[in-house]
């Protein structure tokens, strides 16, 4: 240090000696020592592309990939050194980081802008572009599968039907192939929530799942193929019952009819994919009339209501119990 002028006096050719030692350490795979020496050299001369490239290689070998990426990108932007050599290193860093979208964008830009490129190097870039596109697609699929697995685990851990609804809504956007075996197990377990089972079935239908699925609800078992389910069967039966009910209750009390209709549609939704016996449509109309009155606190003679539909109260008692049990389930 020159105390009078306050300046640092460097040894002659200090930078060259640091670079030489740094590159020797790099070749000897002593990357930490090499990095320290090359960084000292860079502080003396920040314009030397070889020094910067040496630093990038050290960072890469030390696993400091993000730092290596940033430094290499800076060299490319400043136009230092052998552009195509540095580009190759930059692309290899991106691949190490599995940042395939950036690889794709970089190669596409280079292919569009560079006319004077060695044909062999151009072909290498094209091959790398194809590889990165394939890996990008696969990475996207893997991410969706991981998210689907996470969501299904949340579903299994929760007893909250509202949360189940939100989770299944999110699963609509994901690839569910990897979690299909878990969903199938859920549907086949009698103990699981029947409302959630219906929501899962709707999901499988929307995904056009063509595998055989066993569904257990309310002591019954059914094997179905979601992509082949005919929802019109249940819809036709539902309409028949409502038509009978409307003739009687729709005129007497439109508000009660609307309530009965809601109860009926909820019942069928939770029962799905099972369908009530179609020959019992008048019985079900009577049950819905009675249930709607019970909900509203309307005092009625149940036997008289049954007779309005040409059935006996004894016939519909089990159905009344069934629909009330499912109403309890639907309150979430």
C-alpha positions in Angstrom: 0.0 0.0 0.0 1.3 3.4 -0.9 0.3 5.4 2.1 0.7 8.8 0.3 -1.5 8.0 -2.6 -3.8 5.3 -0.9 -3.5 2.9 -3.9 -3.0 -0.9 -4.0 0.1 -1.9 -5.8 -0.4 -5.3 -7.5 2.4 -7.7 -8.3 3.3 -7.9 -12.0 1.2 -10.4 -13.9 -0.8 -11.3 -10.8 -4.0 -11.9 -12.7 -2.2 -14.3 -15.1 -0.7 -16.2 -12.2 -4.1 -16.5 -10.5 -5.8 -17.7 -13.7 -3.0 -20.2 -14.3 -3.3 -21.6 -10.7 -7.0 -21.5 -10.8 -7.2 -23.5 -14.0 -4.7 -26.0 -12.6 -6.9 -26.5 -9.6 -9.9 -26.9 -11.9 -8.2 -29.6 -13.8 -7.2 -31.3 -10.6 -10.9 -31.2 -9.6 -10.1 -29.0 -6.6 -13.1 -26.8 -7.4 -13.3 -24.7 -4.2 -9.7 -23.7 -4.5 -10.1 -23.0 -8.2 -13.2 -20.9 -7.6 -11.4 -18.8 -5.0 -8.4 -18.1 -7.3 -10.6 -17.4 -10.4 -12.8 -15.0 -8.4 -9.6 -13.1 -7.3 -8.6 -12.9 -10.9 -12.1 -11.7 -11.9 -11.8 -8.8 -9.4 -8.6 -7.7 -11.1 -10.1 -8.0 -14.6 -13.9 -8.5 -15.1 -13.6 -8.5 -18.9 -11.8 -11.8 -19.3 -14.3 -14.3 -20.7 -12.0 -17.3 -19.9 -12.0 -16.4 -16.2 -15.8 -16.0 -16.1 -16.2 -19.3 -17.9 -13.8 -21.0 -15.4 -15.9 -19.6 -12.5 -19.1 -21.0 -14.2 -17.5 -24.5 -14.5 -16.5 -24.4 -10.8 -20.0 -23.4 -9.7 -21.4 -26.1 -11.9 -19.1 -28.8 -10.4 -19.9 -27.6 -6.8 -23.6 -28.0 -7.5 -24.3 -24.2 -7.3 -26.4 -24.5 -10.5 -28.5 -21.4 -10.1 -25.4 -19.2 -9.7 -23.7 -21.0 -12.6 -26.8 -20.3 -14.7 -27.0 -16.6 -13.9 -23.2 -16.1 -14.5 -23.4 -18.0 -17.8 -26.4 -16.1 -19.0 -24.6 -12.8 -18.2 -21.6 -13.9 -20.4 -24.0 -14.7 -23.3 -25.7 -11.4 -22.9 -22.4 -9.5 -22.9 -21.2 -11.4 -26.0 -17.9 -12.5 -24.4 -15.9 -15.5 -25.5 -16.9 -18.3 -27.9 -20.7 -17.8 -28.1 -21.6 -21.4 -29.2 -19.3 -23.0 -26.6 -20.8 -20.9 -23.8 -24.3 -21.6 -25.2 -23.6 -25.3 -24.9 -22.6 -24.9 -21.3 -25.6 -22.8 -20.6 -28.0 -25.4 -22.1 -26.3 -28.2 -20.1 -26.9 -26.2 -16.9 -30.6 -25.7 -17.7 -30.9 -29.4 -18.3 -29.3 -30.2 -15.0 -31.9 -27.9 -13.4 -34.6 -29.6 -15.4 -35.7 -26.2 -16.7 -36.8 -27.6 -20.1 -39.1 -24.8 -21.0 -36.1 -22.4 -20.8 -34.1 -24.8 -22.9 -36.8 -24.8 -25.6 -37.2 -21.0 -25.7 -33.4 -20.5 -25.8 -32.8 -23.0 -28.7 -35.8 -21.7 -30.6 -34.4 -18.1 -30.4 -30.9 -19.2 -31.4 -32.2 -21.2 -34.4 -34.2 -18.2 -35.6 -31.5 -15.7 -35.1 -28.3 -17.5 -36.1 -27.6 -18.0 -39.8 -23.9 -18.7 -39.7 -24.0 -21.9 -37.6 -22.1 -25.1 -38.1 -24.6 -27.7 -39.6 -23.5 -30.3 -37.1 -24.1 -27.9 -34.1 -27.5 -26.9 -35.5 -28.5 -30.6 -35.7 -27.3 -31.1 -32.1 -29.5 -28.1 -31.1 -32.5 -29.6 -32.9 -32.0 -33.0 -31.2 -31.7 -31.2 -27.9 -34.9 -29.3 -28.7 -36.8 -32.5 -29.3 -35.5 -34.1 -26.1 -36.4 -31.0 -24.0 -39.9 -30.9 -25.5 -40.4 -34.5 -24.6 -39.0 -34.0 -21.1 -41.1 -30.9 -20.6 -44.3 -32.8 -21.4 -43.3 -35.6 -19.1 -42.4 -33.2 -16.3 -45.8 -31.5 -16.7 -47.5 -35.0 -16.4 -45.4 -35.9 -13.4 -46.3 -32.6 -11.6 -50.0 -33.2 -12.3 -49.8 -36.8 -11.0 -48.0 -35.5 -7.8 -50.7 -33.0 -7.3 -53.4 -35.6 -7.8 -51.8 -37.8 -5.2 -51.5 -35.0 -2.7 -55.2 -34.1 -3.2 -56.4 -37.7 -2.8 -54.4 -38.0 0.4 -56.1 -34.9 1.7 -59.5 -36.5 0.8 -58.7 -39.7 2.7 -57.6 -37.8 5.8 -60.7 -35.6 6.0 -64.3 -36.4 7.0 -65.6 -33.0 5.9 -67.9 -33.4 2.9 -67.5 -29.8 1.8 -63.7 -30.3 1.8 -64.2 -33.5 -0.3 -66.3 -31.4 -2.8 -63.5 -28.8 -3.1 -60.8 -31.5 -3.5 -62.7 -33.4 -6.2 -63.3 -30.1 -8.0 -59.5 -29.6 -8.1 -59.0 -33.2 -9.3 -61.0 -32.3 -12.4 -57.9 -30.4 -13.6 -55.4 -33.1 -12.9 -54.3 -36.4 -14.4 -55.9 -39.0 -12.1 -54.5 -42.2 -13.7 -52.0 -42.6 -10.9 -54.6 -42.3 -8.2 -57.4 -44.3 -9.9 -56.6 -47.5 -7.8 -57.1 -45.4 -4.6 -60.4 -44.0 -5.8 -61.6 -47.5 -6.8 -60.8 -48.7 -3.3 -62.7 -45.8 -1.8 -65.8 -46.6 -4.0 -65.7 -50.3 -3.0 -65.6 -49.6 0.7 -69.1 -49.7 2.2 -68.0 -47.5 5.1 -67.1 -44.5 3.0 -69.3 -41.4 2.5 -71.9 -42.2 -0.2 -72.2 -38.5 -1.2 -68.4 -38.4 -1.8 -68.7 -41.6 -3.8 -71.2 -39.9 -6.1 -68.8 -37.0 -6.6 -66.0 -39.3 -7.4 -68.1 -41.2 -9.9 -69.0 -37.9 -11.6 -65.3 -37.2 -11.8 -64.6 -40.6 -13.4 -67.4 -40.1 -15.9 -66.0 -36.7 -16.9 -62.5 -38.3 -17.3 -64.1 -41.0 -19.5 -62.7 -43.8 -17.4 -63.3 -47.2 -19.1 -62.2 -49.5 -16.3 -64.6 -51.7 -14.3 -65.4 -50.1 -11.0 -67.1 -51.7 -8.0 -69.4 -49.4 -6.1 -70.9 -50.2 -2.7 -73.7 -48.1 -1.1 -76.4 -48.8 1.4 -75.7 -52.6 1.4 -75.9 -52.9 -2.4 -73.0 -53.6 -4.8 -72.8 -52.6 -8.4 -70.1 -53.0 -11.0 -70.0 -50.2 -13.6 -67.9 -48.7 -16.3 -68.0 -44.9 -15.9 -67.7 -44.0 -19.6 -70.7 -46.3 -20.4 -73.1 -45.1 -17.6 -76.5 -44.1 -18.9 -77.7 -41.2 -16.8 -80.9 -41.0 -18.7 -82.3 -44.1 -16.9 -82.3 -42.3 -13.6 -83.4 -39.1 -15.1 -86.5 -40.7 -16.8 -87.5 -42.4 -13.5 -87.0 -39.1 -11.6 -89.3 -37.3 -14.1 -92.0 -39.9 -13.8 -92.2 -39.6 -10.1 -92.2 -35.7 -10.2 -94.9 -35.8 -12.8 -97.2 -37.8 -10.5 -96.3 -35.6 -7.5 -96.9 -32.4 -9.5 -100.5 -33.4 -10.4 -101.3 -33.7 -6.7 -99.0 -31.4 -4.7 -98.1 -28.9 -7.4 -101.7 -27.6 -7.4 -102.2 -27.9 -3.7 -98.9 -26.2 -2.6 -96.3 -25.2 -5.2 -93.8 -24.4 -2.4 -94.2 -27.8 -0.9 -93.8 -29.3 -4.4 -90.5 -27.4 -4.9 -89.2 -28.7 -1.6 -90.2 -32.3 -2.4 -88.5 -32.0 -5.8 -85.2 -30.8 -4.1 -85.5 -33.7 -1.7 -86.0 -36.2 -4.5 -83.1 -34.9 -6.6 -80.7 -35.0 -3.6 -81.8 -38.6 -2.8 -81.2 -39.8 -6.3 -77.8 -38.0 -6.4 -76.6 -39.7 -3.3 -78.0 -43.0 -4.3 -76.3 -42.8 -7.7 -75.4 -45.0 -9.7 -78.2 -47.1 -8.1 -81.8 -46.5 -9.2 -85.0 -47.1 -7.1 -87.4 -49.7 -8.4 -89.3 -48.1 -11.3 -92.6 -49.9 -10.5 -92.7 -48.0 -7.2 -93.1 -44.5 -8.8 -96.4 -43.8 -7.1 -95.0 -45.0 -3.7 -92.1 -42.6 -4.1 -94.4 -39.7 -4.9 -96.3 -40.3 -1.7 -93.1 -40.6 0.3 -91.9 -37.2 -1.1 -95.2 -35.6 -0.3 -95.0 -36.8 3.3 -91.3 -35.9 3.7 -91.8 -32.4 2.4 -94.7 -31.9 4.9 -92.5 -33.2 7.7 -89.7 -30.8 6.8 -92.2 -27.8 6.9 -93.8 -29.0 10.1 -97.2 -29.4 8.3 -99.5 -31.7 10.3 -100.9 -34.5 8.0 -102.4 -37.9 8.2 -99.8 -40.1 6.6 -102.3 -42.8 5.7 -104.5 -40.3 3.9 -101.6 -39.0 1.9 -100.6 -42.5 0.9 -104.1 -43.2 -0.3 -104.0 -40.0 -2.5 -101.4 -41.9 -4.6 -103.2 -45.2 -4.6 -100.8 -46.9 -2.1 -100.9 -47.9 1.5 -98.8 -46.3 4.3 -97.4 -49.8 5.2 -96.0 -50.1 1.7 -94.1 -46.8 1.9 -92.8 -46.9 5.5 -89.4 -48.4 4.5 -89.1 -45.9 1.7 -89.8 -43.0 4.1 -87.1 -44.3 6.4 -84.7 -44.6 3.5 -85.2 -41.1 2.2 -84.9 -39.6 5.7 -81.6 -41.4 6.3 -80.2 -40.0 3.1 -81.5 -36.5 3.9 -79.4 -36.7 7.1 -76.3 -37.6 5.0 -76.9 -34.7 2.6 -76.8 -32.0 5.4 -73.2 -30.9 5.2 
